[in-house]
Amino acid sequence: MDAVGTRPQPVLSRTDLADRVLGGWLGRIAGNMLGKPVEQGDRWTRERIDRYLRRSNALPLTDYLPAPGASGTGPDLPDLRPEWPRCVRGRIHGSCRDDDIDYTILGLHLLRTHGFAFTTEQVGTLWLLHLPYLQTFTAERAAYRNLANGLKPPLTATYDNPYQEWIGALIRADIHGWTSPGDPSRAAALARRDAVLSHTGNGVYGAMWAAALIAAAFTAPDVRTAIETALTVVPASSRLARTVRRVVTLHEAGVAWEDTLTTLAQETAGLGWLHIVPNAAVLTAGVLHGDGDFTRTITLTVRGGLDTDSNGATAGSVAGVLTGAGAIPAQWTEPLRDTVRSAVFGFDGARISELAERTLELATLPG
């Protein structure tokens, strides 16, 4: 399953491919920042997010989240995350730092350093060299600690790690989709080799599915086709695949977005707000009901709750690849100022356009 094989060439001009890769980067960063202020799914539920938006006269949501009023969010709502002053509308001057973007940058550095034949051990070494321990969380922190203590994969994912099927591996998957345009099988194989450092089971399948979804978005005729294609790279009997198919079936039956999420919340109850399965449901619903429209895709996904910044980032990546950078509305991209903040050593303040150009170089390599 981990063989990369020969890559088919996508039916895209270099100009179109460049626009879509940049769209993926911009979309991922914008979606991440949209969801960051309410990233605490056990407190910021879907209902509370929409209550905050209604109170702020921000529905329908077409821009970054509004700042809270002078008295804060109010006694019936949680506080926004402490980083909110740097990632709400009117206050954004370049992207905020976030682990969802750190891993994308680190994944790019991995491929530029070791190529597509990288090993899982090399992923771990780059973490130790370039990523501060306190900027890792859940499964990644457990794996980092295991690496520092001398363990090797796959033990890094299984020893003293209760987070093996959480969302962490999925947030590292985009780079493998962007560098395998039109080749979801290849993207999934690369994402799997990365993911097994810290995850098992559905945690790995989530990363493979996300990478394949993004790769498929380069050439698929529509969102539904991209999702169906991505499902072919993971075991059909896995809970991840069954949950994604459930959302697709409800969408096909004409069930509304809100009712779909209510149904899936009931069916995935007890897994927790950082588990990959309920988050894959929120992400799939947002992408399907967004139907290729960038703003609708990321806003529905973030309004869906759970791990809002991670889901918003992946949804933005998919939508950005589908539309291309040139079609992303300016309210999402202009505040970013072509600048990304990062905890990855040597990359803080990098230009988004330069990261996209380096990604394009990898995406156009033969074989």
PyMOL commands that set and color helices and strands:
alter all, ss='L'
color gray80, all
select helices_A, chain A and resi 14-38+46-55+84-86+99-117+120-130+133-135+138-148+155-158+170-172+174-178+184-195+201-217+223-231+239-252+257-267+276-290+294-303+308-323+325-327+330-336+352-363
alter helices_A, ss='H'
color red, helices_A
select strands_A, chain A and resi 339-340+350-351
alter strands_A, ss='S'
color yellow, strands_A
deselect
rebuild
show_as cartoon
